[in-house]
Amino acid sequence: MVDIRDLLAYNDAENRAFFKAFSELSWREFVKNREASFHSIRNIFIHTLHAADYWLDFLQNDNQRSKKKFEEYKNLKEIGTYMRHVEKRMHDYLETLTPENLKKKYEVGPKGKTETKTVEDILVHIFEEEVHHRGELIALFWQMGVEPPVIYYA
């Protein structure tokens, strides 16, 4: 059975590889509206970080997540700092988890449509969210004629 910690560590490796690839793009190409889910490559990448940050706040009953809007990130250095912040938060959180913690249940979703989900369900959702948008980034790279980074899960 795959451990969710391994999947999330894989996401971190992928994020770092994509972040490195972003540095090969001009800022104009990076923020260009490509009519994708969150318009630009920058916004899509930041969205995945925001999503993980949001769920970490939820799971830890905390309020550390970034409230910055996409356009407030003015350069790759700021985005890299945020990426490392979310990565550290996730790593620190995962270090505290026990098998029992993974089974803890929460009510999630909008009022009237909540569902019961375990911590593990939420962490799988974070993994899936990043995979979904990473596929979108890959397609955008291909449309630009740029070879996307390839990291193999092992």
KALINJO-V193716 format. One record per backbone hydrogen bond with DSSP energy under -0.5 kcal/mol. CO is the residue of the C=O (numbers start at 1). NH is the residue of the N-H. E is the energy in kcal/mol with one decimal. If there is no record, write none. Layout:
# KALINJO-V193716
co=CO nh=NH e=E
co=CO nh=NH e=E
This chain:
# KALINJO-V193716
co=3 nh=6 e=-1.0
co=3 nh=7 e=-1.5
co=4 nh=8 e=-2.4
co=5 nh=9 e=-2.0
co=6 nh=10 e=-2.1
co=7 nh=11 e=-2.0
co=8 nh=12 e=-1.9
co=9 nh=13 e=-2.1
co=10 nh=14 e=-2.5
co=11 nh=15 e=-2.9
co=12 nh=16 e=-2.4
co=13 nh=17 e=-2.1
co=14 nh=18 e=-2.8
co=15 nh=19 e=-2.8
co=16 nh=20 e=-2.1
co=17 nh=21 e=-1.9
co=18 nh=22 e=-2.4
co=19 nh=23 e=-1.1
co=20 nh=23 e=-0.5
co=21 nh=24 e=-1.5
co=22 nh=25 e=-1.7
co=26 nh=30 e=-2.3
co=27 nh=31 e=-2.0
co=28 nh=32 e=-0.8
co=30 nh=41 e=-0.5
co=30 nh=42 e=-2.2
co=32 nh=34 e=-0.6
co=36 nh=39 e=-1.4
co=38 nh=40 e=-2.0
co=39 nh=34 e=-2.7
co=39 nh=36 e=-0.7
co=40 nh=44 e=-2.4
co=41 nh=45 e=-2.4
co=42 nh=46 e=-2.7
co=43 nh=47 e=-2.6
co=44 nh=48 e=-1.8
co=45 nh=49 e=-1.6
co=46 nh=50 e=-3.1
co=47 nh=51 e=-2.6
co=48 nh=52 e=-2.0
co=49 nh=53 e=-2.6
co=50 nh=54 e=-3.0
co=51 nh=55 e=-2.4
co=52 nh=56 e=-2.2
co=53 nh=57 e=-2.1
co=54 nh=58 e=-2.4
co=55 nh=59 e=-2.9
co=56 nh=60 e=-2.0
co=57 nh=61 e=-0.7
co=57 nh=62 e=-2.4
co=58 nh=61 e=-0.8
co=69 nh=72 e=-1.7
co=70 nh=73 e=-1.9
co=72 nh=74 e=-1.0
co=75 nh=79 e=-1.5
co=76 nh=80 e=-3.1
co=77 nh=81 e=-2.3
co=78 nh=82 e=-2.1
co=79 nh=83 e=-2.8
co=80 nh=84 e=-2.5
co=81 nh=85 e=-1.9
co=82 nh=86 e=-2.5
co=83 nh=87 e=-2.6
co=84 nh=88 e=-2.5
co=85 nh=89 e=-2.5
co=86 nh=90 e=-2.6
co=87 nh=91 e=-2.6
co=88 nh=92 e=-3.0
co=89 nh=93 e=-2.3
co=90 nh=94 e=-3.0
co=91 nh=95 e=-1.9
co=92 nh=96 e=-0.7
co=93 nh=96 e=-1.3
co=93 nh=97 e=-0.5
co=94 nh=97 e=-1.0
co=98 nh=102 e=-1.9
co=99 nh=103 e=-0.6
co=100 nh=103 e=-1.1
co=101 nh=104 e=-1.4
co=102 nh=120 e=-2.2
co=104 nh=119 e=-1.6
co=106 nh=108 e=-0.6
co=106 nh=117 e=-2.9
co=108 nh=115 e=-2.7
co=110 nh=113 e=-2.5
co=115 nh=108 e=-2.8
co=115 nh=117 e=-0.6
co=117 nh=106 e=-2.9
co=118 nh=122 e=-2.1
co=119 nh=123 e=-2.5
co=120 nh=124 e=-2.5
co=121 nh=125 e=-2.2
co=122 nh=126 e=-2.1
co=123 nh=127 e=-2.1
co=124 nh=128 e=-2.9
co=125 nh=129 e=-2.8
co=126 nh=130 e=-1.9
co=127 nh=131 e=-2.3
co=128 nh=132 e=-2.8
co=129 nh=133 e=-2.1
co=130 nh=134 e=-2.4
co=131 nh=135 e=-2.1
co=132 nh=136 e=-1.3
co=133 nh=137 e=-2.4
co=134 nh=138 e=-2.6
co=135 nh=139 e=-2.2
co=136 nh=140 e=-2.1
co=137 nh=141 e=-2.6
co=138 nh=142 e=-2.5
co=139 nh=143 e=-2.4
co=140 nh=144 e=-1.5
co=141 nh=145 e=-0.5
co=141 nh=146 e=-2.8
co=142 nh=145 e=-1.5
co=146 nh=148 e=-0.5
